[in-house]
């Protein structure tokens, strides 16, 4: 993943909604017995092109979720959304997970599995075809999906890098 075209976002005046992707109970066995802790992966987004994910770990579920939300707010990116779908097809790998995203016609809906669905709905994408290949680990799926969304480029950003004005292209 190239970090050159990923746009980081500040959380100053954005209303974000959080979605819990998964929760795991982690057990540590010591000579004094078992210690249970919880880890939660959370996705936040404004359903209008901004998304982020975070991991929280704590002794209680609610504290783990709160920490995950705080972590997610620190890692927000801007995603181009065109008419409720993505601008082009994208494939991305993170560790053992491979994610394929395809734009879809209006009325298709979000055709995606659990962890990917949470990310895509948080961004505000309403029509997309998504496929997860390889590992179904929710941590890696969320990271691969966010990385794929971060690599998306719209016509305006491509025209900007080429030094061309879109008004000039469409209006002659």
C-alpha positions in Angstrom: 0.0 0.0 0.0 1.4 3.4 -1.0 0.8 6.1 1.5 1.2 8.9 -1.0 -2.5 9.2 -2.0 -4.1 8.4 1.4 -5.8 11.5 2.9 -5.7 11.7 6.7 -8.7 13.5 8.3 -9.0 15.4 11.6 -11.9 14.6 13.9 -12.6 18.2 14.9 -16.2 18.7 13.6 -17.2 15.3 12.2 -20.1 13.3 13.6 -18.9 9.7 13.6 -20.9 6.5 14.1 -19.1 3.5 15.5 -19.6 -0.2 14.7 -18.3 -3.1 16.6 -16.7 -5.6 14.2 -15.6 -8.3 16.7 -14.8 -9.0 20.3 -12.4 -11.6 21.6 -11.9 -13.0 25.1 -8.2 -13.5 25.7 -7.1 -15.8 28.5 -3.7 -15.6 30.2 -2.9 -18.5 32.4 -0.5 -17.9 35.3 0.3 -19.8 38.4 -2.3 -17.8 40.2 -5.1 -18.9 37.8 -6.7 -17.6 34.7 -6.9 -13.9 33.8 -9.5 -12.8 31.2 -9.2 -9.7 29.1 -11.1 -8.5 26.1 -10.0 -7.1 22.7 -12.4 -5.3 20.4 -12.0 -4.1 16.9 -14.2 -1.1 16.1 -14.9 0.8 12.8 -16.0 4.5 12.9 -17.2 6.6 10.0 -19.5 9.4 9.1 -21.3 7.5 6.3 -20.1 10.2 3.9 -16.6 9.2 2.8 -14.7 9.1 6.1 -13.7 5.9 7.9 -11.2 4.6 10.5 -10.6 1.5 12.5 -9.1 0.9 16.0 -8.3 -1.9 18.4 -9.0 -1.6 22.1 -7.9 -4.0 24.9 -9.2 -3.9 28.5 -10.4 -6.0 31.4 -14.0 -5.2 30.6 -15.9 -5.3 27.3 -17.2 -1.7 27.5 -13.8 -0.3 28.3 -12.3 -2.3 25.3 -14.9 -0.9 23.0 -14.3 2.7 24.2 -10.6 2.3 23.7 -11.2 0.9 20.2 -13.4 3.9 19.3 -10.7 6.4 20.6 -8.0 4.6 18.6 -10.3 4.6 15.4 -10.8 8.3 15.7 -7.0 8.8 15.4 -6.8 6.8 12.1 -9.4 8.4 9.8 -9.0 8.5 6.1 -11.0 10.1 3.3 -12.5 7.8 0.6 -13.9 8.9 -2.8 -17.6 7.8 -3.0 -19.3 8.3 -6.4 -23.1 7.9 -6.5 -23.1 5.5 -3.6 -20.4 3.2 -5.0 -16.6 3.2 -5.5 -14.9 4.8 -8.6 -13.1 1.7 -9.8 -12.2 -1.9 -9.0 -9.6 -2.4 -6.3 -7.7 -5.4 -4.9 -5.6 -5.3 -1.7 -3.8 -7.7 0.5 -3.0 -7.4 4.2 -1.2 -10.3 5.7 -3.3 -13.5 4.9 -6.4 -11.6 3.8 -7.1 -10.6 0.2 -10.0 -8.2 -0.5 -11.6 -7.6 -3.9 -13.9 -4.5 -4.3 -16.0 -3.8 -7.4 -18.4 -0.9 -8.1 -22.0 -2.0 -8.5 -25.1 -0.5 -10.2 -27.7 1.3 -8.0 -30.0 -1.0 -6.2 -27.4 -3.8 -5.8 -26.7 -3.1 -2.1 -23.6 -4.0 -0.1 -22.7 -7.6 -1.1 -19.9 -8.2 1.5 -19.2 -10.4 4.5 -19.2 -9.3 8.1 -16.0 -7.4 8.8 -15.9 -5.9 5.3 -19.6 -4.9 5.5 -19.0 -2.9 8.7 -16.2 -0.9 7.0 -18.1 -0.3 3.7 -21.3 0.8 5.5 -19.3 3.1 7.7 -17.8 4.8 4.7 -21.3 5.3 3.2 -21.0 3.0 0.2 -24.4 1.6 -0.6 -23.7 -0.4 -3.8 -20.6 -2.5 -4.0 -19.6 -6.1 -4.7 -16.9 -7.4 -2.4 -15.1 -10.7 -2.0 -12.8 -11.9 0.7 -10.2 -14.5 -0.2 -7.7 -16.1 2.0 -7.9 -15.5 5.8 -11.2 -14.5 7.3 -9.5 -13.1 10.4 -11.6 -9.9 11.2 -8.5 -7.9 12.1 -6.8 -8.5 8.8 -10.0 -8.2 6.8 -10.7 -4.7 8.3 -7.1 -3.6 7.6 -7.2 -4.9 4.0 -10.5 -3.3 3.3 -9.4 0.1 4.7 -6.2 -0.1 2.8 -8.1 -0.9 -0.4 -10.4 2.1 0.2 -7.4 4.3 0.9 -5.9 3.4 -2.5 -9.1 4.4 -4.5 -8.7 7.5 -6.7 -11.4 9.6 -8.3 -11.2 11.4 -11.6 -10.4 14.8 -9.9 -7.4 13.5 -8.1 -6.0 11.8 -11.2 -6.6 15.0 -13.3 -4.8 17.0 -10.5 -1.7 14.7 -10.6 -1.6 15.0 -14.4 -2.0 18.8 -14.3 -5.3 18.9 -16.2 -8.5 20.7 -15.3 -11.6 18.5 -15.5 -13.6 21.6 -16.6 -11.3 21.8 -19.6 -11.8 18.1 -20.4 -15.6 18.1 -20.2 -16.4 21.6 -21.5 -13.8 21.7 -24.4 
